Amino acid sequence: MTGGRGNTASGEFASVAGGASNSASASDSSISGGGANDATETQASVSGGFDNLASGLSSSVSGGEFNTAEGEASSVTGGRLNHTEGSVAAIEGGYKNLAQGNFSSVFGGRELVAKKEFEAIP
């Protein structure tokens, strides 16, 4: 752990760099700043933001708030209340979007849902 306050890095090779009340609890998980972020699966990462969760294997959240990357190797890049469930699914910002299908993606917008495999919503 480097800097910040109230952070925990309990997983093997886990790390937290700055911020407050962040938790990296799985092996090789990491958090870089922000507040109240959690990385709970192997190689999951959160980079800043507030109250984000990376709970899928190798998943990531980059900023924003209240975002969740649940699918394996899925990612959320900013925005608010976005959620990936599918493997290798991605959301690029926006509000309350959901990427359920494997390899699905949502590029911004509001309350959009990509349900099918390989579905992309621009």
C-alpha positions as CSV (number, residue, x, y, z in Angstrom):
1,M,0.0,0.0,0.0
2,T,1.2,3.5,-0.8
3,G,-0.4,6.5,0.7
4,G,-4.1,7.3,1.4
5,R,-6.0,6.2,4.4
6,G,-8.2,3.3,5.5
7,N,-7.1,1.1,2.6
8,T,-6.5,-2.6,2.7
9,A,-4.6,-4.9,0.4
10,S,-5.2,-8.4,1.7
11,G,-4.8,-10.6,-1.4
12,E,-1.5,-12.1,-2.3
13,F,0.4,-9.5,-4.3
14,A,-2.6,-7.2,-4.0
15,S,-1.9,-3.4,-4.0
16,V,-3.7,-0.2,-3.2
17,A,-2.0,3.1,-4.2
18,G,-3.7,6.1,-2.5
19,G,-7.3,7.1,-2.0
20,A,-9.4,6.2,1.0
21,S,-11.3,3.2,2.2
22,N,-10.3,1.0,-0.9
23,S,-10.0,-2.8,-0.7
24,A,-8.0,-5.1,-2.9
25,S,-8.9,-8.5,-1.5
26,A,-7.9,-11.0,-4.2
27,S,-4.5,-12.1,-5.5
28,D,-2.9,-9.7,-7.9
29,S,-5.8,-7.3,-7.5
30,S,-5.2,-3.6,-7.5
31,I,-6.7,-0.2,-6.8
32,S,-5.2,3.2,-7.8
33,G,-6.8,6.0,-5.8
34,G,-10.4,7.0,-5.5
35,G,-12.6,6.1,-2.6
36,A,-14.6,3.1,-1.4
37,N,-13.5,1.0,-4.4
38,D,-13.3,-2.8,-4.2
39,A,-11.3,-5.3,-6.3
40,T,-12.5,-8.8,-5.2
41,E,-11.3,-11.2,-7.9
42,T,-7.9,-12.3,-9.2
43,Q,-6.3,-9.7,-11.3
44,A,-9.2,-7.3,-11.0
45,S,-8.5,-3.6,-10.9
46,V,-10.1,-0.3,-10.2
47,S,-8.5,3.0,-11.2
48,G,-10.0,5.9,-9.3
49,G,-13.6,7.0,-9.0
50,F,-15.9,6.3,-6.1
51,D,-17.7,3.1,-4.9
52,N,-16.7,1.0,-7.9
53,L,-16.5,-2.8,-7.9
54,A,-14.3,-5.1,-10.1
55,S,-15.6,-8.6,-9.2
56,G,-14.9,-10.6,-12.3
57,L,-11.6,-12.4,-13.1
58,S,-9.3,-9.9,-14.8
59,S,-12.1,-7.2,-14.8
60,S,-11.5,-3.5,-14.6
61,V,-13.2,-0.3,-13.7
62,S,-11.6,3.1,-14.7
63,G,-13.2,5.9,-12.8
64,G,-16.8,7.0,-12.5
65,E,-19.0,6.0,-9.6
66,F,-21.1,3.0,-8.6
67,N,-19.9,1.0,-11.6
68,T,-19.5,-2.8,-11.5
69,A,-17.4,-5.1,-13.8
70,E,-18.7,-8.6,-13.0
71,G,-17.9,-10.6,-16.1
72,E,-14.6,-12.2,-16.7
73,A,-12.2,-9.8,-18.5
74,S,-15.0,-7.2,-18.7
75,S,-14.4,-3.4,-18.3
76,V,-16.3,-0.2,-17.4
77,T,-14.7,3.1,-18.3
78,G,-16.3,5.8,-16.3
79,G,-19.9,6.9,-16.1
80,R,-22.3,6.1,-13.3
81,L,-24.2,3.0,-12.3
82,N,-23.0,0.9,-15.3
83,H,-22.7,-2.9,-15.0
84,T,-21.0,-5.6,-17.1
85,E,-22.2,-9.2,-16.7
86,G,-20.9,-10.9,-19.8
87,S,-17.4,-12.1,-20.4
88,V,-15.2,-9.6,-22.3
89,A,-18.1,-7.1,-22.2
90,A,-17.4,-3.4,-22.1
91,I,-19.1,-0.2,-21.3
92,E,-17.6,3.2,-22.2
93,G,-19.3,5.7,-19.9
94,G,-22.9,6.8,-19.7
95,Y,-25.5,6.2,-17.1
96,K,-27.1,2.9,-15.9
97,N,-26.0,0.8,-18.9
98,L,-25.8,-3.0,-18.8
99,A,-23.7,-5.3,-21.0
100,Q,-25.1,-8.8,-20.4
101,G,-23.9,-10.7,-23.5
102,N,-20.5,-12.1,-23.8
103,F,-18.3,-9.8,-26.0
104,S,-21.1,-7.2,-25.9
105,S,-20.5,-3.4,-25.6
106,V,-22.3,-0.2,-24.9
107,F,-20.7,3.1,-25.8
108,G,-22.2,5.7,-23.6
109,G,-25.8,6.7,-23.5
110,R,-28.4,6.1,-20.8
111,E,-30.1,2.9,-19.6
112,L,-29.1,0.9,-22.6
113,V,-28.9,-3.0,-22.5
114,A,-26.7,-5.2,-24.7
115,K,-28.2,-8.7,-24.1
116,K,-26.9,-10.7,-27.1
117,E,-23.4,-12.1,-27.6
118,F,-21.3,-9.7,-29.7
119,E,-24.0,-7.0,-29.6
120,A,-22.7,-3.5,-29.8
121,I,-24.8,-0.4,-29.0
122,P,-23.2,2.9,-30.2
